[in-house]
């Protein structure tokens, strides 16, 4: 326990080192320094928690990566357009919001914004739904299902349940809470089931924080030098590398699979753009479009949520043994 507490102190200290000097790095537009801080900090966390439980390793790596990427994204944004933000606003944003745009926190402390309580109620309802689904997964354990069927069914239920709790629950509550303090925060997961293409899904509806991050830090800078196709593929590859850190490094298994998943997604988004440019219109049919979207998101999903991630993180997080 004492060793764990010391490691937690290291975690907090490293993130504070990212956040506090990060403000001055942003003001001085030191992009290379911001990237260096990110890499060094994540490596430090990786080795500090090397022998910790995979769940703890995953959480600490994700937390530190997000903090570091906020410094990178804000520095990159400030280089293009002046970013007037106080030290207090930066601290609150860096420690309290999952999005990658610091600009909304320039109005911190203003009058409450509309729809705040609607977001909070939405988040609470999704958390309840998530826990109900996880409870159902536990009930399924009572049936003597074949191992393969039980593994697949439980994996799907738990992924949905935890996504409802975190992505649609806690993050929605966070967005609503900040709106009560005058910050123009927004849902980071915007009705993904309404998407009619992979392009729409990844850029406008699913995990807006990630699309903001890759757009600001990778896509826009590379696009100006190498063009959109290369920039898009590098952005998806970078997203794959971040998922490697979150889903494979903690369990020391499955290396390359999340990267492959996102490279595939990038190639498919490019194919959608090419089809649109050549007036290939079959995706304009909503049934075909949703079938296309569902197929390419779900069928390759085992690359992303690989076996050891499921066994070492997802099942233990739910308290399920199989």
CORBEL-V566990 format. One record per residue. N is the residue number from 0. RES is the residue in one small letter. OMEGA is omega in degrees with one decimal (999 if undefined). D_FIRST is the distance of its C-alpha to the first C-alpha in Angstrom with 1 decimal. Layout:
N;RES;OMEGA;D_FIRST / N;RES;OMEGA;D_FIRST
This chain:
0;x;179.3;0.0 / 1;x;179.1;3.8 / 2;x;178.8;5.4 / 3;x;179.8;5.0 / 4;x;178.1;6.2 / 5;x;179.0;8.7 / 6;x;177.3;9.9 / 7;x;176.5;10.5 / 8;x;175.6;12.4 / 9;x;-179.4;14.3 / 10;x;-179.5;15.2 / 11;x;-178.5;16.6 / 12;x;-179.3;18.3 / 13;x;179.0;19.9 / 14;x;175.2;21.2 / 15;x;176.7;22.6 / 16;x;175.3;24.3 / 17;x;-171.8;25.8 / 18;x;-171.8;26.9 / 19;x;174.8;28.3 / 20;x;180.0;30.3 / 21;x;179.4;31.0 / 22;x;-178.1;33.4 / 23;x;174.8;35.5 / 24;x;177.8;35.5 / 25;x;-178.5;36.8 / 26;x;-178.3;39.5 / 27;x;174.3;40.6 / 28;x;-177.1;40.6 / 29;x;-173.3;38.7 / 30;x;-179.4;38.1 / 31;x;178.5;37.4 / 32;x;179.7;34.8 / 33;x;176.9;33.1 / 34;x;179.4;32.9 / 35;x;177.9;31.6 / 36;x;178.6;28.8 / 37;x;-175.8;27.9 / 38;x;-178.1;27.9 / 39;x;-177.7;26.0 / 40;x;-179.9;23.2 / 41;x;176.7;22.8 / 42;x;179.4;22.9 / 43;x;178.9;20.2 / 44;x;179.4;17.8 / 45;x;-176.9;18.9 / 46;x;178.1;18.0 / 47;x;-176.9;14.7 / 48;x;-175.1;13.5 / 49;x;-176.4;15.7 / 50;x;179.1;13.5 / 51;x;177.0;11.5 / 52;x;-179.5;13.0 / 53;x;179.6;16.5 / 54;x;179.7;16.2 / 55;x;177.4;13.6 / 56;x;-179.7;15.7 / 57;x;-176.9;18.8 / 58;x;-177.9;17.7 / 59;x;177.9;16.7 / 60;x;179.6;19.9 / 61;x;-177.9;22.1 / 62;x;-178.0;21.0 / 63;x;177.8;21.6 / 64;x;179.5;24.8 / 65;x;178.5;26.2 / 66;x;179.4;25.6 / 67;x;-179.6;27.3 / 68;x;175.0;30.1 / 69;x;177.3;30.9 / 70;x;179.3;31.7 / 71;x;-176.3;33.8 / 72;x;-179.5;35.6 / 73;x;178.1;36.3 / 74;x;178.7;37.6 / 75;x;179.4;39.8 / 76;x;-178.0;41.1 / 77;x;178.0;41.9 / 78;x;-177.3;43.8 / 79;x;-178.3;46.1 / 80;x;179.4;46.5 / 81;x;-173.1;45.6 / 82;x;-179.5;42.5 / 83;x;179.4;42.8 / 84;x;-177.9;39.4 / 85;x;178.9;38.0 / 86;x;178.8;34.6 / 87;x;179.5;33.5 / 88;x;177.8;34.6 / 89;x;-179.7;32.8 / 90;x;-178.3;29.5 / 91;x;178.7;29.8 / 92;x;-174.2;30.9 / 93;x;-176.4;28.3 / 94;x;-169.1;25.3 / 95;x;-179.1;26.9 / 96;x;-175.0;29.2 / 97;x;-179.9;29.0 / 98;x;-176.3;32.6 / 99;x;174.8;33.8 / 100;x;-178.5;36.7 / 101;x;-173.4;36.1 / 102;x;-179.1;39.7 / 103;x;-177.0;39.2 / 104;x;173.7;37.1 / 105;x;179.9;40.2 / 106;x;179.1;41.3 / 107;x;179.5;38.1 / 108;x;177.5;39.2 / 109;x;-179.9;42.5 / 110;x;179.0;43.9 / 111;x;179.9;42.1 / 112;x;-178.8;43.2 / 113;x;174.7;44.6 / 114;x;-178.6;42.8 / 115;x;-177.1;39.5 / 116;x;175.5;39.2 / 117;x;176.8;40.6 / 118;x;-178.7;37.7 / 119;x;178.4;35.2 / 120;x;177.0;37.0 / 121;x;-179.5;37.1 / 122;x;179.8;33.4 / 123;x;-179.7;32.7 / 124;x;-179.9;35.2 / 125;x;176.0;33.5 / 126;x;177.9;30.0 / 127;x;179.4;31.7 / 128;x;179.1;33.6 / 129;x;179.5;30.5 / 130;x;176.5;28.7 / 131;x;179.4;32.0 / 132;x;177.4;32.2 / 133;x;176.0;28.7 / 134;x;178.0;29.7 / 135;x;177.5;32.9 / 136;x;177.3;31.0 / 137;x;-179.6;29.3 / 138;x;179.0;32.8 / 139;x;179.6;34.1 / 140;x;-178.9;31.8 / 141;x;179.8;34.0 / 142;x;-178.9;36.9 / 143;x;-178.9;37.5 / 144;x;172.7;38.1 / 145;x;-173.1;38.6 / 146;x;-178.0;35.4 / 147;x;179.3;36.8 / 148;x;179.8;37.9 / 149;x;-179.9;34.7 / 150;x;-177.8;32.6 / 151;x;-177.1;34.9 / 152;x;179.5;35.3 / 153;x;179.2;31.6 / 154;x;-179.0;30.8 / 155;x;-178.6;33.5 / 156;x;-177.4;32.5 / 157;x;177.1;28.8 / 158;x;177.9;29.8 / 159;x;-177.5;32.2 / 160;x;-179.1;29.9 / 161;x;176.6;27.0 / 162;x;177.0;29.7 / 163;x;-178.2;31.3 / 164;x;-175.6;28.0 / 165;x;-171.0;27.0 / 166;x;-175.6;30.3 / 167;x;-178.4;32.8 / 168;x;-174.9;30.6 / 169;x;-178.7;28.0 / 170;x;176.0;29.9 / 171;x;176.4;33.2 / 172;x;178.4;31.7 / 173;x;179.3;30.5 / 174;x;179.3;34.0 / 175;x;-179.3;35.7 / 176;x;179.4;33.5 / 177;x;176.7;34.4 / 178;x;175.5;38.0 / 179;x;179.5;38.0 / 180;x;173.7;37.4 / 181;x;-178.9;40.2 / 182;x;-175.7;38.4 / 183;x;176.4;40.3 / 184;x;-168.8;37.4 / 185;x;177.9;38.2 / 186;x;179.7;37.1 / 187;x;175.2;35.3 / 188;x;-168.5;36.4 / 189;x;176.3;40.1 / 190;x;-177.6;41.6 / 191;x;179.8;41.0 / 192;x;179.6;43.1 / 193;x;-178.3;46.1 / 194;x;179.2;46.0 / 195;x;176.6;49.1 / 196;x;174.9;48.1 / 197;x;178.1;45.1 / 198;x;178.9;46.1 / 199;x;-178.1;45.8 / 200;x;-173.3;42.6 / 201;x;-174.8;40.7 / 202;x;-171.4;42.3 / 203;x;-170.9;42.7 / 204;x;-174.9;40.7 / 205;x;175.2;37.5 / 206;x;-178.8;34.5 / 207;x;178.2;36.6 / 208;x;179.8;33.7 / 209;x;179.5;33.9 / 210;x;174.5;37.7 / 211;x;-177.8;37.7 / 212;x;-176.6;35.3 / 213;x;178.9;37.3 / 214;x;-177.0;40.6 / 215;x;-171.1;39.9 / 216;x;-174.0;38.1 / 217;x;-168.9;40.0 / 218;x;-175.5;43.0 / 219;x;178.9;44.9 / 220;x;-178.3;44.7 / 221;x;-179.1;45.6 / 222;x;-178.0;48.3 / 223;x;-176.9;50.2 / 224;x;-170.8;50.4 / 225;x;179.8;50.4 / 226;x;-173.8;51.4 / 227;x;-176.6;49.8 / 228;x;179.6;49.4 / 229;x;179.9;47.5 / 230;x;-179.8;45.4 / 231;x;-179.7;44.6 / 232;x;177.2;43.6 / 233;x;177.9;41.4 / 234;x;178.1;39.7 / 235;x;178.0;39.0 / 236;x;178.0;37.8 / 237;x;175.9;35.4 / 238;x;176.7;34.1 / 239;x;178.7;33.7 / 240;x;178.0;31.7 / 241;x;176.7;29.3 / 242;x;172.3;28.9 / 243;x;-179.5;28.4 / 244;x;-176.6;25.4 / 245;x;-169.4;24.0 / 246;x;-178.8;25.2 / 247;x;-178.8;25.6 / 248;x;-179.1;23.3 / 249;x;-178.2;20.0 / 250;x;178.3;21.6 / 251;x;-178.1;23.6 / 252;x;176.8;26.7 / 253;x;-176.1;29.7 / 254;x;177.7;30.4 / 255;x;-176.1;33.6 / 256;x;176.0;33.9 / 257;x;177.4;32.8 / 258;x;178.7;34.9 / 259;x;179.5;37.8 / 260;x;-175.8;37.5 / 261;x;172.8;37.8 / 262;x;175.6;40.6 / 263;x;179.9;42.4 / 264;x;178.2;41.9 / 265;x;178.9;43.3 / 266;x;179.4;46.3 / 267;x;176.0;47.0 / 268;x;176.1;46.9 / 269;x;-180.0;49.4 / 270;x;176.6;51.5 / 271;x;179.2;51.7 / 272;x;178.7;52.9 / 273;x;178.1;55.4 / 274;x;178.4;56.7 / 275;x;-179.6;57.1 / 276;x;-179.2;59.0 / 277;x;174.7;61.3 / 278;x;171.7;61.9 / 279;x;-162.7;60.4 / 280;x;-174.6;59.8 / 281;x;179.2;58.5 / 282;x;175.3;55.1 / 283;x;172.3;57.1 / 284;x;-172.1;57.3 / 285;x;-179.9;54.3 / 286;x;178.5;54.0 / 287;x;-178.8;54.1 / 288;x;-178.7;51.8 / 289;x;175.6;49.1 / 290;x;176.1;49.5 / 291;x;-178.1;49.1 / 292;x;-177.9;46.0 / 293;x;-177.6;44.4 / 294;x;-173.3;45.3 / 295;x;174.0;43.9 / 296;x;-169.7;40.6 / 297;x;-174.8;39.9 / 298;x;177.8;41.5 / 299;x;-174.1;39.6 / 300;x;176.8;36.3 / 301;x;172.7;34.8 / 302;x;-178.3;34.9 / 303;x;179.5;32.4 / 304;x;-173.7;30.3 / 305;x;-168.9;30.4 / 306;x;-175.9;29.5 / 307;x;173.4;26.0 / 308;x;179.4;25.0 / 309;x;-173.8;26.2 / 310;x;-173.5;24.6 / 311;x;-176.9;21.1 / 312;x;-172.7;20.7 / 313;x;-178.9;23.4 / 314;x;178.2;23.4 / 315;x;178.7;19.7 / 316;x;178.6;19.6 / 317;x;-177.7;22.3 / 318;x;-177.5;20.9 / 319;x;174.4;23.9 / 320;x;179.9;24.4 / 321;x;999;27.7
